[in-house]
Amino acid sequence: MRVDLFDFDLPPERIALRPVSPRDAARMLVVRPGATPELADAHVHDLANLLQPGDALVVNDTRVVPARLDGIRRRETSQGEGVRVEAMLHKRVAPDRWLALARPAKRLAPGDRIAFGGEGNACLLGTLDATVEGKGEAGEIELRFDLAGAALDEAIAAVGHIPLPPYIAAKRPDDAQDRADYQTMFAAHEGSVAAPTAGLHFTPELIARLEERGVETHRVTLHVGAGTFLPVKADDTTGHRMHAEWGEVSAETAVALNAVKARGGRVITIGTTATRLIESAASEGGRLDAWRGETDIFITPGYRFRFIDGMLTNFHLPRSTLVMLVAAFIGHEVQKRAYAHAIASGYRFYSYGDACLLLPKASA
């Protein structure tokens, strides 16, 4: 399918640079596809009234790592102050090693040493130093740090920055508020370099109202990689290689969600990350199994969804794999109509923006 079919114009002022407060005060466009698609304006705090007893939410409990590191590359043979380097950690491959996207990658070579954290900004055990072990494609490098395990985690937390998406980082620097704002209330397992942003809308008060309504909440883990920020450069979706991300669906969660389906309840995924993971773990026959590993599932129009019945998600970038997933779920024409309505109605887009609730299947 042609990638340019998923393009659209978004006024710059529609890009949210901060979330609303409280989180569940964000606007929410309710989309019910059909012969005559229904679009209704609401807010996230209305969610309990829009779902039915017996429904279940699936949230991603990954936790964002302060994965953007600023450093100085130094070589024994070089003169001067060295080269400033930005590294975006995106996949841990050993207790002391991470794969990272680096800028400027062309100024780095295997064997180079990088001191992260800036002059005078050292972690408890000294500066956070690393060696470039290898270089891959598109600016990827492998970093071997002088620390490992928990000590490395503490050092990264001390000197790292919250990896705000490029469309926010280009307009303002990250700050202390982002350390709270860019984590969901479900965050438990460190490993992501981007937040599962649909989960940012939830508050303890909203979860309590959902529980009172008889709506369950179940957790899965998918660690979001830096590939989520990369544009689709191919002209056709068949030419795009999806980035792989690690995830896990526990046996307990699989049993619980199968029971929801068996009694006629709906499974509503919170975000595209939970959606991709659940669909990766589901069988062709529509049963969910315990699952653990990497998924590179690429969901585009024509995909037959195996398990999920609804999805809450944010408004995504043009030409992105995420907007393609939305189009696959509710239909491309409905997706275009919903996005046009959101733009015309002043909805806020992207990671800190508003939400849409996609409900193609009615409750039993």
Secondary structure by P-SEA (a helix, b strand, c coil): ccccccbbbbcccccccccccccccbbbbbbbbccbbbbbbbccccccccccccbbbbbbcbbbcccbbbbbbbbcccccccbbbbbbbcccccccbbbbbbccccccccccccccccccccccccccccccccccccbbbbbbccccaaaaaaaaaacccccccaaaaacccccccccccccccccccccccccccccccccaaaaaaaaaacbbbbbbbbbccccccccccccccccbbbbbbbbbbcaaaaaaaaaaaaabbbbbbccaaaaaaaaaaccccccccccccccccccccccccccccbbbbcccccccaaaaaaaaaccaaaaaaaaaaaaaaccccccccbbbbbbccccc
